[in-house]
Amino acid sequence: MDATFVVFQLVMASIVHGALLIRGPNQNIMEGDSVTLECLYSDNAFNISRVRFESFSELLKMWRPVWPTSWCFYDLNVEQVDDKMVLHVPHVAHFAEGFFRCVSDDHTLSAPNNASKTLSFKVHYLGEVHLSREGFSNFIGLPQELRVQRGDDVVLKCSASSSEEPDYCWYKEGDDWILPSSVITLKKVSDMDSGVYTCTVEHPTALLEKMRNISLVVLPENANWFETHSGHLVLMTFGLPVLAAVLSACIYHRKKSAKRKPIDDRSQTKPIYKDSTEALHSNSRDKQPLVAV
């Protein structure tokens, strides 16, 4: 019994000392950063060349081997360096985040000792800013200059893909207000509403910020409807053969729209003026509030 117990202790000691380890970043990283993962044994008694990296597929709900690849600027290299297997991503993309582990094919190691613990990391990113106008298709997006008729209601929405819900802010060049919202509503626009509007998008935890400008042009009362942004879209889509029908339908639509109630802006976030930016400053993680200069 004593001899059996000694042999059992030696076997267990060998398994413990030969356990697989995985090392990698211990903090969140930015998209485009370089990432390196390492697989190694706690001692050198086992052959590291028989170790592979695996990643967990959320779609398939299973572990899959990681192979070297290069696709759509997503490079991934796996190689043996001395007593380690190394996975290197020179420019990591946000879809590369997830769960990774090391697995050994050495028959002397059985589960769970043939696999390392799970390592995961998060990739922070902030996509390009997209502007859209309420009531119009988001597929084309908005041009650099938006031409509207005087008296129109204009609702602009700002959006961007992000690893976390970003913070949005609107302001107008030359004015002293900021609007901490992704949506800005301009009711019955006049000449005073013409100008350059800027939407700023900021990641809530990472130092990532992007912005997009749009120039709003309010046309005079005698301007033709087809000179507006929406008029150009209709002409491009349907062409001259159906211009008369389109104009008739749009005139009828505008007459009906005139009877509708104005946009209810009671739920819209109110602008914050320069004199009251201290309140915003104290609630925005000690960051300098954005105001027009």
Backbone torsions as a table, in degrees:
resi	resn	phi	psi	omega
1	MET	NA	-39.7	-179.5
2	ASP	-65.9	-40.9	179.9
3	ALA	-64.3	-41.2	178.5
4	THR	-61.9	-42.3	-180.0
5	PHE	-63.2	-39.5	178.5
6	VAL	-64.7	-43.4	179.2
7	VAL	-62.4	-43.1	179.1
8	PHE	-60.7	-40.6	177.8
9	GLN	-63.4	-41.4	-179.7
10	LEU	-65.2	-42.5	178.7
11	VAL	-61.8	-46.5	179.6
12	MET	-62.9	-38.5	178.6
13	ALA	-64.0	-39.0	179.1
14	SER	-64.1	-41.2	-179.4
15	ILE	-67.0	-43.9	-179.3
16	VAL	-63.2	-45.5	-178.1
17	HIS	-69.7	-24.2	-179.8
18	GLY	-95.9	13.8	-177.4
19	ALA	-63.9	146.6	179.2
20	LEU	-81.8	142.2	177.1
21	LEU	-122.5	148.8	173.0
22	ILE	-126.9	135.0	-179.3
23	ARG	-127.1	145.7	-179.8
24	GLY	-170.2	-167.0	-178.7
25	PRO	-63.2	137.8	179.9
26	ASN	-105.3	16.4	177.2
27	GLN	-147.6	165.1	179.7
28	ASN	-66.1	148.1	-176.9
29	ILE	-123.3	166.3	179.5
30	MET	-95.8	147.9	175.2
31	GLU	-60.8	132.9	-176.7
32	GLY	99.0	-14.1	177.4
33	ASP	-70.6	164.5	174.9
34	SER	-91.1	134.7	-178.0
35	VAL	-127.6	135.7	178.1
36	THR	-131.1	129.7	174.1
37	LEU	-115.1	146.7	-179.1
38	GLU	-129.4	136.9	170.9
39	CYS	-110.9	134.3	178.7
40	LEU	-157.3	159.2	174.6
41	TYR	-89.7	156.0	176.6
42	SER	-72.0	-16.5	167.9
43	ASP	-139.6	179.1	-174.8
44	ASN	-102.6	25.0	-176.6
45	ALA	-79.8	-11.3	-176.5
46	PHE	-118.1	159.4	-176.2
47	ASN	-84.0	112.9	-176.6
48	ILE	-70.0	-21.3	-178.6
49	SER	-67.5	-14.6	179.9
50	ARG	-96.1	15.0	179.9
51	VAL	-105.2	139.7	179.1
52	ARG	-130.7	157.7	173.0
53	PHE	-89.4	144.9	173.6
54	GLU	-132.0	146.6	174.8
55	SER	-122.4	152.3	-177.7
56	PHE	-93.9	125.9	178.4
57	SER	-90.4	116.1	177.6
58	GLU	-68.1	-30.3	-179.9
59	LEU	-69.9	-46.3	-177.5
60	LEU	-90.5	-12.6	-178.1
61	LYS	57.3	49.2	-179.6
62	MET	-158.5	161.1	176.8
63	TRP	-84.3	140.8	179.8
64	ARG	-133.6	144.7	177.5
65	PRO	-63.7	147.3	176.9
66	VAL	-99.3	121.6	-179.7
67	TRP	-113.3	151.8	176.0
68	PRO	-59.3	139.0	-178.7
69	THR	-155.7	162.4	173.7
70	SER	-146.5	108.4	-176.8
71	TRP	-149.2	124.3	174.2
72	CYS	53.7	49.9	178.7
73	PHE	66.1	13.8	178.7
74	TYR	-106.5	91.5	-178.3
75	ASP	-92.5	140.8	-179.0
76	LEU	-145.4	119.4	-177.2
77	ASN	-117.0	135.5	175.8
78	VAL	-125.6	126.0	-179.2
79	GLU	-153.4	159.7	176.3
80	GLN	-92.1	128.8	178.0
81	VAL	-126.0	103.9	-176.8
82	ASP	57.5	-118.2	-176.3
83	ASP	-99.7	24.9	-178.5
84	LYS	-134.2	149.7	166.3
85	MET	-99.1	130.3	-172.2
86	VAL	-120.8	130.4	173.1
87	LEU	-110.6	122.2	-174.9
88	HIS	-125.7	127.9	175.4
89	VAL	-117.6	106.0	-176.3
90	PRO	-63.2	-38.4	-179.2
91	HIS	-136.6	96.0	-173.0
92	VAL	-76.1	139.4	174.9
93	ALA	-100.2	160.9	-174.9
94	HIS	-66.3	-25.3	179.9
95	PHE	-79.3	-1.7	178.7
96	ALA	-87.3	-8.7	179.8
97	GLU	-70.3	160.2	179.0
98	GLY	149.5	-151.7	-175.7
99	PHE	-109.4	135.5	-179.8
100	PHE	-130.8	154.9	175.0
101	ARG	-154.3	166.1	174.8
102	CYS	-107.7	138.9	-179.6
103	VAL	-132.4	134.4	-179.9
104	SER	-103.3	140.8	174.9
105	ASP	-94.9	7.1	179.6
106	ASP	-67.4	120.9	-175.3
107	HIS	-67.9	-15.6	179.0
108	THR	-79.0	-10.2	177.2
109	LEU	-109.5	127.1	178.8
110	SER	-112.3	162.6	179.7
111	ALA	-62.4	141.9	4.9
112	PRO	-92.4	7.1	-174.6
113	ASN	-76.3	-8.8	179.8
114	ASN	-90.0	5.2	179.2
115	ALA	-133.9	145.8	178.7
116	SER	-82.3	175.9	170.4
117	LYS	-69.3	166.6	-178.6
118	THR	-86.6	136.9	175.9
119	LEU	-118.5	139.2	178.1
120	SER	-137.9	153.3	174.9
121	PHE	-146.8	154.4	-179.1
122	LYS	-110.5	138.2	179.1
123	VAL	-106.6	118.1	177.8
124	HIS	-85.7	138.7	178.6
125	TYR	-151.6	161.5	175.4
126	LEU	-143.2	116.2	-176.9
127	GLY	-77.8	-178.7	179.9
128	GLU	-70.1	152.3	-177.4
129	VAL	-81.9	132.6	179.8
130	HIS	-118.3	130.6	177.9
131	LEU	-110.8	140.3	177.7
132	SER	-141.4	160.0	178.6
133	ARG	-114.0	131.6	-178.2
134	GLU	-61.4	133.3	180.0
135	GLY	94.0	-3.9	-179.8
136	PHE	-125.9	158.4	-177.2
137	SER	-61.6	139.0	177.4
138	ASN	-89.3	-4.3	-173.4
139	PHE	-66.1	-46.3	-177.7
140	ILE	-79.9	-32.3	-175.4
141	GLY	82.0	-178.6	-177.4
142	LEU	-100.8	147.1	176.8
143	PRO	-76.7	178.4	178.0
144	GLN	-67.4	-28.8	179.3
145	GLU	-122.7	124.0	179.7
146	LEU	-108.3	116.7	-178.8
147	ARG	-103.0	123.2	-177.7
148	VAL	-130.7	161.6	177.3
149	GLN	-85.4	148.9	176.8
150	ARG	-61.3	135.7	-179.1
151	GLY	93.7	-8.6	178.6
152	ASP	-72.1	155.4	169.7
153	ASP	-95.6	126.8	-176.9
154	VAL	-120.8	119.5	177.5
155	VAL	-119.9	115.3	-178.5
156	LEU	-108.9	137.3	178.9
157	LYS	-121.0	137.0	180.0
158	CYS	-112.4	135.6	-179.2
159	SER	-147.8	158.3	177.3
160	ALA	-161.0	139.2	174.8
161	SER	-73.1	144.8	-175.0
162	SER	-158.5	154.5	177.3
163	SER	-68.5	-21.6	173.3
164	GLU	-140.1	156.4	-179.2
165	GLU	-58.3	117.9	-175.1
166	PRO	-81.2	171.3	175.2
167	ASP	-99.9	136.9	-177.7
168	TYR	-114.5	152.5	179.5
169	CYS	-155.1	131.9	175.9
170	TRP	-110.9	144.7	168.6
171	TYR	-153.0	160.0	-179.5
172	LYS	-113.1	134.6	-178.8
173	GLU	-60.9	126.0	178.4
174	GLY	93.4	-12.4	178.0
175	ASP	-99.8	165.5	-174.3
176	ASP	-109.0	28.6	179.2
177	TRP	-122.1	157.0	170.9
178	ILE	-131.8	148.4	-178.9
179	LEU	-121.8	104.6	-179.0
180	PRO	-77.0	75.0	-177.1
181	SER	-158.1	157.9	175.5
182	SER	-84.3	-12.5	-177.0
183	VAL	-121.6	134.8	173.9
184	ILE	-122.4	132.4	-177.4
185	THR	-116.1	124.2	176.8
186	LEU	-117.6	113.4	-176.3
187	LYS	-96.4	131.2	176.4
188	LYS	48.3	67.4	-172.7
189	VAL	-61.8	147.4	176.2
190	SER	-127.5	-176.8	-179.4
191	ASP	-59.5	-30.7	-178.9
192	MET	-67.3	-19.9	179.9
193	ASP	-82.9	-11.7	177.3
194	SER	-64.3	145.2	179.1
195	GLY	149.9	-174.8	-178.2
196	VAL	-99.4	122.3	178.6
197	TYR	-108.0	140.7	-177.7
198	THR	-125.2	130.9	172.0
199	CYS	-107.0	126.2	177.9
200	THR	-110.3	131.7	179.9
201	VAL	-117.1	128.6	-175.8
202	GLU	-129.4	132.3	176.8
203	HIS	-68.9	138.4	-173.7
204	PRO	-70.6	-25.2	-176.5
205	THR	-123.1	-32.1	-179.9
206	ALA	-93.6	159.5	179.8
207	LEU	-83.7	68.0	-179.5
208	LEU	-127.2	131.2	-179.4
209	GLU	-148.9	137.1	176.2
210	LYS	-139.7	159.4	-178.9
211	MET	-145.1	163.2	178.9
212	ARG	-144.9	133.4	178.8
213	ASN	-103.2	151.3	171.9
214	ILE	-144.8	134.8	179.9
215	SER	-97.4	118.6	179.7
216	LEU	-95.9	123.1	179.4
217	VAL	-115.2	117.1	176.6
218	VAL	-93.4	115.4	-176.5
219	LEU	-75.2	153.7	177.7
220	PRO	-66.8	166.4	-174.7
221	GLU	-62.4	-30.8	-177.2
222	ASN	-86.7	5.6	179.6
223	ALA	-73.5	146.7	178.3
224	ASN	-75.2	149.0	-179.0
225	TRP	-62.2	-37.3	-176.5
226	PHE	-72.8	-1.9	173.1
227	GLU	-83.2	-11.2	-179.7
228	THR	-78.8	169.5	178.4
229	HIS	-60.8	-44.5	-179.6
230	SER	-66.8	-34.2	177.6
231	GLY	-65.4	-39.7	177.5
232	HIS	-62.9	-39.8	-179.8
233	LEU	-63.1	-41.5	-179.9
234	VAL	-65.4	-42.2	-179.9
235	LEU	-64.4	-40.9	178.9
236	MET	-65.6	-34.6	-174.6
237	THR	-78.7	-44.0	-172.1
238	PHE	-101.9	-26.7	177.5
239	GLY	84.6	172.5	-176.4
240	LEU	-66.8	-33.7	-177.1
241	PRO	-57.0	-28.5	-178.7
242	VAL	-112.6	22.4	-176.6
243	LEU	-62.2	-43.4	-177.5
244	ALA	-62.7	-42.5	180.0
245	ALA	-66.0	-39.6	-180.0
246	VAL	-64.6	-44.8	-179.3
247	LEU	-63.5	-40.1	178.9
248	SER	-63.2	-44.6	-180.0
249	ALA	-64.2	-39.4	-177.9
250	CYS	-70.5	-37.1	177.7
251	ILE	-64.1	-40.5	177.3
252	TYR	-63.9	-40.9	180.0
253	HIS	-64.3	-40.2	-179.1
254	ARG	-67.9	-34.7	178.0
255	LYS	-65.5	-40.3	178.2
256	LYS	-69.1	-37.9	-178.2
257	SER	-65.7	-28.8	-178.3
258	ALA	-65.2	-21.8	-179.3
259	LYS	-86.9	-10.2	-178.2
260	ARG	-73.3	158.0	176.2
261	LYS	-70.1	146.2	177.2
262	PRO	-63.4	160.2	-179.3
263	ILE	-60.0	131.3	178.1
264	ASP	-82.1	107.6	-176.3
265	ASP	-101.2	19.2	-178.5
266	ARG	-66.1	-25.4	-178.8
267	SER	-90.9	-4.1	-177.9
268	GLN	-77.4	142.8	175.4
269	THR	-64.1	132.3	-177.5
270	LYS	-81.0	148.0	177.1
271	PRO	-63.5	153.7	175.8
272	ILE	-113.4	124.8	-176.6
273	TYR	-90.7	164.1	-171.9
274	LYS	-55.2	-37.6	-177.8
275	ASP	-67.7	-18.5	-177.0
276	SER	-113.6	18.5	-178.0
277	THR	-72.6	-12.1	177.3
278	GLU	-63.7	-36.2	178.9
279	ALA	-64.5	-42.3	178.1
280	LEU	-66.5	-38.7	-178.3
281	HIS	-61.0	-38.0	-177.8
282	SER	-75.0	-16.4	-177.8
283	ASN	-108.9	13.1	-175.7
284	SER	-125.4	43.2	174.1
285	ARG	57.9	40.8	175.7
286	ASP	58.5	35.0	177.9
287	LYS	-104.0	150.8	179.7
288	GLN	-67.7	122.5	179.4
289	PRO	-63.5	149.6	-177.0
290	LEU	-91.3	122.1	178.6
291	VAL	-132.2	156.1	178.3
292	ALA	-72.0	144.1	-178.6
293	VAL	-104.8	NA	NA
